[in-house]
Amino acid sequence: MRHYLFTFNQAVEDKVRRRADRFGIEVLAPRVTTWRTGKRGTKPKPVAVPAFYGYLVLGFEPEQLVQALTGLHHSVRPKMMTTPHGELALARIPLKEIEQIKSNRLFKACSARALVEVVVPDPKYVESELVRILGGAATGLEGKIVSAAPKAREAEVEMENWPAKLTISYDILERAA
């Protein structure tokens, strides 16, 4: 099975997936989890968004090319590239890259509803709790929580020998043992 890059209208992703299943075409349009707030600053909720907005990877056998080009949806268009000989060809994705996409733990191939069930709820940080920073300029450092803002998903952390307190997102914090 070979995999090719296509552009499409993101709003019709479910319809494209259903039709591709009917034709036996593999669809890779992975999703990632992000946090979004609703109106008026409500508490953030996990939301599944496309990892590659407007793009999908279709895996099919050469004899299924006609169904891939015409049978899925009118918005599904192949990405074309020029070969070294100056000819146009479908943009093919190497198998190594496909395996990396499939094995990436951040990408979810399932539906948005199933993705939300997988999301771990926010930790409840309390004052004077010891935490470790996992990203940014202060990666690996430990400090104590001065204040936590669950609605903003941020905590103010004070570290020894640092002149200022840092406001850090929950995404890059973990409890220190």
N, C-alpha and C positions, 0 to 999 in steps of 0.2 A: 504494500500500500504506500502510495506517495502522498505527501502533504504539500498543499499550495496555499498561498496567502490571497485572501479576497477582502474587498471592502463591502460594507453593507450598511443599511439603515438600522441602527441599534434598536429602534422601536419594534421591529418585526423579528427579533431574535427567536422568540418561542415558535413562531410560524416556520421559520427557516429550520429550526431543530426538528420539528415534527416531520416536515417534508424530507429532510435529509435522512431521518430514521427510516422512512418509507422506502427510500432508494438504496439504503445500506451505506450511506456516506457518513464518515466520522466527522463530527464538528468539535473543534476546540475553540471555545470562546471563554476562557477562564475568568473567574470573578475573584475579587479580593474584598475583604471586609474593611469598611471604614466607618467612622462615627459621624453622624449628622444630627444637628439639632433641628427641632421643628420650629414653628412660629413662636415668636416672643420668648426665645431663649429657653425652651423647655429642655428637659434632661436629654442628653445625646443618646441615640439608639444605634445599634449596629445595622448597617445597610450593606448589601452586596452590590458592588459596582463593577463594571467591566474592567479587566486588567488592561486590555488594549482596545480602547473605545473606537468603535467604527470598523474594527478589523476582526476577521475570524480566519481560522485555519481549517481547511477542509481536507480530509484524507480520503482518497478514493483510488480505485484501480483505473488504468487508462481507458477501459471501455465505458466507464461511468462519466466521462468528461461531459458528454452532452447533457445529462441530467444535472450535473453540477453547474453548468453554465446557464441552463434555461429553466430547469424544473423547480428550483428552490424559491426564488422570488425575483422580481424585476430589479430590486435594489442590489442584489448580489452581483458584484462585478470583480473580475479577476485583476490582480495587480500584475502588470506586465513589466518585464525588464529586458534590456538588450543584451544579447550574448556577445562574446568577444568577436564573433563574425559579423556583427551588426544586425542580426535577426531578432525579432521579438519572440519572447517565450513567457510562459507563466512563471511567476516568482515562486520557486520551489524552496521549501524549508527542509534543511537536512534532518535526518532521523535523530541525530545526536541532540539537536535543539528541541525536537518534539519530546524526546524522553526527559529532558531537563524541565520542560514546561509541565509535563505530567507528574514528575516527581517533586516539584516545588511545593512545599508545605503551605505557602501563602496563597497559592491558587486553588480555588475550589471549582470543580466542574459541575457541582450539583445546583439545584435551584436555589433561589434567594430564600425561600421559606425554610429549606433544610439547612442553609448556611447560618441563619440566625440561631438555630438550635445548637450549633456547634460552638458559637461564640461564648467565651468565658465572661461571666459578669465582672463588673468593675470591682477591684479590691477596695475594702473599707479601711483606708489609712487613718490612723489616729495620731494625735500629737505625741511627740517624743519617741515615735517608733523609728527603729533603725532601718534604713533602706539603702539599696545599691543602685547606682545610675548605670544604665545599659547602653546609652548612646550619647552622641554629642561630644563637646570638648571635655566634659568631666567624666568620660567613660571609665567605669571601674571604681570610682570613688564612692565612699559611703558617707552618709550623713543622717541627721535626725529631722523628722518632719516637724516644722513649726506650725503650719496650718495646711489643711486640705480643703479643696474646693471640688466636691463631687460633680456639681453641675458643669463646671468648666473642664473637668477631668485633669486637674492640675494640682500639684502640691508644692508648697514652699519648703525648700530643704536648706538646712543650715549645716555647713561642714566645718570641721575643725581646721584652723589655719587659713580659712578663706575669709576675705574681708566683707563679702556680701552674701545674702541669701539668694538662692537660685529658685526660680519658678520652673518646674519640670512637669512635662506631660506624663500621665499614668502609663502611656505606651512604652516608655523607656525606664520605668521604675520597677524594682522588685524588692521584696522583703529580704533583708540580710539576716543570715542565721546567727 
